[in-house]
Amino acid sequence: MQIDIESLERAAQDAVAPATVESHADWLLPFDRTTIGRAISPVPLKHDLVDSASIAAIGAIYLQRAYRVQFRVADAAGLQGVHRALRERGYAPQQPTLTMTGNVRGWSPARADWTVQLTQQASQVWKSAYLSAGFDPVDGANRIQALSRSTCLVYAHISDASGAVAAGTASLSQGWEVCMD
């Protein structure tokens, strides 16, 4: 499947709904006071980008606004020049993320005692997963706030008799769609 990198990155920004998103050359620059990396990290919109000159300019923009500078760059062959330029400026990978796409139609729970629910609003059960034991309460609250203000999400949670055991979202923007039956 050919993935449109720009639409995927824009959909990710739509999902985490940063307070402000600007553009610089072929980069998205999100700004928000949150713990969510995707909502505060500049990201390239193309995977054949070698524009290392933009890195210094983007870093200056973030520093001028008193934001920590942390780039989000895929591990893709076309971005090796960007990775090299970042390493030359002292940046290092910190939090690898795997992004997967696929069709969720027909999914069923892995266990018979689990139920799956999809909603168009952030439910209390969905929110409870981000505030449960093992989650950082500040980060969980930030995720609930940002994801709840998005206008293009489907919210999913898996529950058992004790409540939510997993939660997630799907961004329905930029041509990425899902059918809710």
C-alpha positions, 0 to 999 in steps of 0.5 A: 500500500502506498502511504501518502506521508503528508496526509498521514502526518497531518492526520496525526496532528489533527488527532492530537489537536495542538493549540497551534500548527504552523508550516515551515518549508516542508515541515509541520510545526505544532505548538502546545503546552502538553506532554504529548510528543506529537503535539509539540514536535516538528515533523517533515511532510515528505520522506525524500527531504534533505533540507538540513538548513530548515533544522536550524531555523525550526530550532530557533523558532521553538527556542524563541517561543520557549519550547523544548526542541524535539524533532519527530522524524521517521526512520526512512531512507529518504530522511537519512540526510535529516537524521545526519543533520540532527546528529550533527547538531547534537540531537539523538533518538529517544522514543521510537514509535511504530506507526501502522495503518490497516483496516479495522473492519471485522476486528474482534476482541482477543478474549471472550470476556472483552467487549470493544466499543467505538464512539464518536465522543470521548466516553468516561470509560475511554478516559478512565484507561488513561488515568488507570494504574501504571499511567502517569496522571499528568500525561494521561490528563494531557492525552485526554484533553488533547484527544478530546478536543480533536474534531476528527477522531473515533474513540475505541476502548476494550473493557472487561468486567472491571472496566477499560483495559485498553483505549485508543483513537483513529484519526478520520481526517486528511482522507483517512477514514473508517466505517462505523457500522 
